[in-house]
Amino acid sequence: MTKAEIVDSVYERVGGFSKKEAAEVVEAVFDTMKETLAAGEKIKISGFGNFVVREKKERVGRNPQTGAPIPISARRVLTFKPSQVLKGILNPHRQDDAPDEEPRAEAPRHEPLQSRD
């Protein structure tokens, strides 16, 4: 889905906006997200997931063809972790395919041994 398709979807679903206003709203949301992530802050969207900026340290990698060591510079990477709600929407069969477990029969309980005085 492209940004233009997101604008169209917002325009159709929300109503009360012109297409230009819908585009401005979508652009404002993305700008706010970019600014927040650039500041190193986390974005939590309930029912959707978390965007987190992680710091990766400098490390030594290897050229796969020659095996020669290559320094990989420190950098920041963006990670996304989907919420349980989003995971459930993406994989609805996971809950339905779970085998039906029959309740286990409880082991018979024994009376405690009594001491013989």
C-alpha positions as CSV (number, residue, x, y, z in Angstrom):
1,M,0.0,0.0,0.0
2,T,1.4,3.4,-0.9
3,K,1.0,6.7,0.9
4,A,-1.5,7.8,-1.9
5,E,-3.6,4.7,-1.2
6,I,-3.5,5.5,2.6
7,V,-4.8,9.0,1.8
8,D,-7.6,7.6,-0.4
9,S,-8.6,5.2,2.4
10,V,-8.6,8.0,5.1
11,Y,-10.6,10.2,2.7
12,E,-13.2,7.4,2.1
13,R,-13.5,6.2,5.7
14,V,-13.4,9.4,7.7
15,G,-15.4,11.8,5.5
16,G,-15.7,15.5,6.3
17,F,-12.3,16.1,4.7
18,S,-11.4,17.1,1.2
19,K,-8.8,14.9,-0.4
20,K,-6.2,17.6,0.1
21,E,-7.0,17.8,3.8
22,A,-6.8,14.0,4.1
23,A,-3.4,14.1,2.5
24,E,-2.3,16.8,5.0
25,V,-3.5,14.7,7.9
26,V,-1.7,11.6,6.7
27,E,1.5,13.7,6.0
28,A,1.3,15.2,9.5
29,V,1.0,11.8,11.1
30,F,4.1,10.5,9.2
31,D,6.0,13.7,10.0
32,T,5.3,13.3,13.7
33,M,6.4,9.7,13.6
34,K,9.6,10.6,11.8
35,E,10.4,13.3,14.2
36,T,9.7,11.1,17.2
37,L,11.9,8.3,15.9
38,A,14.7,10.7,14.9
39,A,14.7,11.8,18.5
40,G,15.3,8.2,19.6
41,E,11.9,7.9,21.2
42,K,9.6,4.8,21.0
43,I,6.2,4.9,19.2
44,K,3.5,2.6,20.8
45,I,0.3,2.3,18.8
46,S,-2.3,0.2,20.7
47,G,-3.6,-2.7,18.8
48,F,-0.9,-2.3,16.1
49,G,2.6,-2.5,17.5
50,N,5.7,-0.7,18.7
51,F,8.4,1.1,16.6
52,V,11.7,1.3,18.4
53,V,15.1,2.8,17.4
54,R,18.0,0.6,18.4
55,E,21.6,1.6,18.6
56,K,24.0,-0.9,17.0
57,K,27.6,-0.8,18.0
58,E,30.5,-0.9,15.6
59,R,31.6,-4.4,14.8
60,V,33.8,-6.4,12.5
61,G,32.1,-8.3,9.6
62,R,33.5,-10.5,6.9
63,N,33.6,-10.3,3.2
64,P,31.8,-13.5,2.2
65,Q,33.9,-14.0,-0.9
66,T,37.4,-13.4,0.6
67,G,36.8,-13.8,4.3
68,A,38.6,-10.5,4.9
69,P,37.5,-8.6,7.9
70,I,35.5,-5.4,7.2
71,P,34.6,-2.8,9.8
72,I,30.8,-2.1,10.1
73,S,30.2,1.3,11.5
74,A,27.8,2.0,14.4
75,R,24.3,2.9,13.4
76,R,20.7,3.3,14.4
77,V,18.2,0.8,13.1
78,L,14.4,0.9,13.3
79,T,12.6,-2.2,14.6
80,F,8.9,-3.0,14.6
81,K,7.2,-5.4,17.0
82,P,3.6,-6.2,16.1
83,S,1.0,-6.3,18.9
84,Q,-0.8,-9.5,19.9
85,V,-4.0,-8.0,18.2
86,L,-2.2,-7.5,14.9
87,K,-0.6,-11.0,15.2
88,G,-4.0,-12.5,15.7
89,I,-5.4,-10.7,12.6
90,L,-2.4,-11.8,10.5
91,N,-2.6,-15.5,11.7
92,P,-6.2,-16.2,12.6
93,H,-5.7,-19.9,11.9
94,R,-3.2,-20.1,14.8
95,Q,-5.9,-20.0,17.4
96,D,-8.3,-22.2,15.5
97,D,-5.7,-24.9,14.7
98,A,-4.7,-25.4,18.3
99,P,-5.6,-29.0,19.2
100,D,-8.5,-29.4,21.5
101,E,-7.1,-30.6,24.7
102,E,-9.2,-32.9,26.8
103,P,-9.1,-32.3,30.5
104,R,-6.6,-34.5,32.1
105,A,-7.9,-37.1,34.6
106,E,-6.6,-36.3,38.0
107,A,-4.3,-38.8,39.7
108,P,-6.0,-40.5,42.6
109,R,-5.2,-38.9,45.9
110,H,-3.9,-41.1,48.6
111,E,-4.5,-40.5,52.3
112,P,-1.3,-39.5,54.1
113,L,0.3,-42.4,55.9
114,Q,-0.5,-42.5,59.5
115,S,2.3,-43.3,61.9
116,R,1.9,-46.4,64.1
117,D,2.5,-45.4,67.7
